[in-house]
């Protein structure tokens, strides 16, 4: 009779231990790409310039909810417990808008789904592959600005780099925030001299 009760009790004890182990798993952490204060504000454009930021695109391997970062020439590291609060492309777009608002006083940011006033320029950014070279994270931004008549106004290629000494989610979020801020600095200066 004792053997019959021992097996169910052992199974219950094992199940309780397994459930207890699950209760101690580390929490999921969420990260964002933040707008950063500028070192300097661009000279105002002669007249207000309306711009609609349509998209900021990242490589597909990095544009995912799990925080992924380059770890070598063709390797990506992912930690399932570190997540973006939204897709990195969306976060980068929001950070770019915030950065441009701080840097370009006469720039009018038009919401992406709003009807655009005349002469509004549509701006899209594609960040090409990210690469770590020693303690530096590098990417190239291809910026396309299209006029209301759907003819390209300009296509700019901008090399971006920022320090990235560690490979973790916090460092990745900080590095992407700095890259987007550097992009905004360059865009604000170019847009200030736009015709």
N, C-alpha and C positions, 0 to 999 in steps of 0.2 A: 504494500500500500504506500510505503514511503517513496518508492521509485516513481509512482504515478504523479505524485505532487511535486517532486523535485524537478522534473522536466519543464512543466509549465512555469514554475517559479524561476528557473534558470532563464527561460525565454523572456519572461517579464523583466528580469534584472538586466539582461543584455539590451532589450529595447529601451529601458530607462537610461542606461549608460549612453546609448547612441543618441537619444534625444537630448540628453544633457550636453553631449559634445557639440551638437548642432547649435545649441543656445549660446555657445562661446565663439562663434565665427566672427571675424572682424567686420566692422560696419562698412557699407559701401560709401565711398566718398564721391562728391560731385564737384566738378570744376567748370570754370567759365573762362572766356577770353575777354579781358577787360580793356576798356578805353583808358589810355594813359594821358596824363597832363603833358602838354607840349613844352619843349625847351624854349621855344619862341613861337610867336604867332606870325603868320604870313601877312605880308602887306595886303590890304584889301584890294579886291578887283575894282576896276573903274566903275563898274555897274554891278548890281547883284547878279549872280550867276546861279541859275537853277540846275540842280543835278539830281538825278534819280539813281540810287545805287541798286541795281537789279540783282546782282549776285556776287558772292565771293566763293569760288570753287577751289576745293583742295583735292589732292590725289585720292582716289577711291579707297585706298588702303588706310588712309588716315581720317577720312570723313565718315566716321562711325561713332556710335555712342560710347563704346569703350575707349578709354584714352590709349592711343597708340602713338609711338614715337619711333623715329628712325634710330636704329642701333647698328650702325655699320653701313656699308655701301648698298646692300640690298636686303637688309634684315629689318623687320619691324618687331618691336616689343609691345606686348599688350598685358595689362593687368585687369582681370575681370572685375575687381572690386573698385577700380577707379573709372568713373564715368563722366562724360560731359553732361552739362545740364540741358543741352540741346545738341543738334549736329554741329560739328565744328565750323562748317561753312556758314550756317546761320549765325553762330556766335561771332565769327570773324566779320561778317557783314554788319552786325549790330555794333561791334567795337569800332569798325572803320567809320561808320556813321558818327558815333560819339567822338572819335578822334578828329574827324573833319570839322565837326561843329565847333570844337575847341580851337582849331587851328586856322580856320578860314572865316573871318567875320562876315564877309559879304556873300558867302555861299548859302544858297537856299536848298535845303535837302527836301526833296519831294517824296512822299511815301510811294513805295514801289507799285502799289495797285491803284494809286490815285490818277485821275486825269491830269496830265502834265500841262502847265502853262506853256505858251509859245516859247520857242527857243530853249526848252529844257533839254539837257544832254543826258543820255542814258549811259551809265558807267557799269561795266562788268570787269571783274578781276578773276584771273585764273592763276593760282599759285602752283607752279610746276613742282616736280619732285623735290622733296626735302632731303638734304644730305648733311650728315655731321662730319666735319673735318676737324678732328681733334676736339677742342672745347668750343667749336663754333657751329651753329646751325645755319645752313644757307638754303635759300630758295630763290627762284626767279618769278617775278610777278609779270603777267602779261595783262595790261590794262587796255580795254577797248572802250572808246567813247564814241557814241553814235548820236547823230543829230536827230531832230524830230522827223526829218525826211528819210530816215533809215539809211543814210549814207555814212560810212565810217568817217568820223572827224579825224581821229588819230588812233594809232595803236602804239603803245609804249611798252618797252621791255625794261624792267627795273630789277637789278640784282639787289637782294636783301640778305643781311647777315646779322646774327646776334650771338652773344655768348650763351653756351649751354653746357655747363660743366658736369652735370649729372643726368642720368637717364631715369627720370621718374615723372609722375603725373604733375606734381607741383611745378617742377622745373620746366616741363613741356608747356603748361598753361602760361607761365611767366614769359617763356621765350616767344610763344605765338603772340602774346599781347604786345611784346616789344617789336616783333616783325610788322604787325599791323600798324602800330604807331609810327614806325619808320616809313612804311608805305604811305600813311596819311601825311606825314611831313613832306614827302616828295610830291604827292598829288596836290596838296595845298599850294605848294610853290609853283607847280606847273599850271594849275587852274587859275592862279592869280595872274599869270601872264597870258592866259587864253584870250583870243580875240572875241 
